[in-house]
């Protein structure tokens, strides 16, 4: 059966429970969404195009996708099947953006060709692409949230592990979930330190699956190697604590161990990293736990 297709002209700039779905699908259906880049495909190598594009809300997210029989209190599993990027990409530095925005004196937009699986930077440096989604989220139950922000609903998580082969778990707050995705990157470093990665449009193929009765508080990711928990907070320590608590709970669920055993495993094998440090809602922290350590049940 062919995927259900959604074009980039069906997009939102807010996660909003009152948004009209672009499509309603059954759990397990394959959906292909075409996404615009973070500035509506309006940016060229000319800095004035970036300045004009940022006068409107950024990060258009294609959707929303409503999933049948998905209810508040459930979890939506989003299997990322493929991300095919459209080149060229663009990356930007500008005053006030990123960890050294105080040093940058003017906007620079670099147009980045995508050739033979590599992003080609000015000067000729070739970086292998690792396509990922910056924005993936569902509608909150309360006030609408700009797609540029991240939080418990997902949103602008800018997490490199949200790529093909991964499953993203999102806590559902409203019927159907109302999933939207966008802000693809051909490649991006942990932290998104300069304020952007190689920003691209993309064709994204995914499979949304309803998990009734499984309640989580924050987004999670799972791939062949890691379980990953995420938390965004203006207070970095609070984000680490929330992501850590979620991982302990997940280890308890997976391994059927008590809190103390799970916490010991987290301290020994957990890996704390940072997805992004440039968004208005504060840094997004990720904690990775290698799945291999849950396959050996003779640790205690």
Secondary structure, DSSP 8 states (H G I E B T S, - for coil): ---EEE-TTSEESEE-TT---SEEE-TT-EEEEEE--TTTT---SSHHHHHHHTTS----EEEEEEETT--TT-EEEEEEEEEEEEEEEEEEE-TT-STTTTT--S-EEEEEEEETTEEE-TTS-EEE---EEEEEE---SSS-EETT-EETTEEE---TT-STT-EEEEE--STT--EEEEEEES---TB-TTS---EEEEEEEEEEEEETT---SS-EEE-SSEEEEEEEESSHHHHHHHHHHHHHHHHHHHHT--HHHHHHHHHHH-EEEEEES-STT-EEEEEEEEGGGGS-----
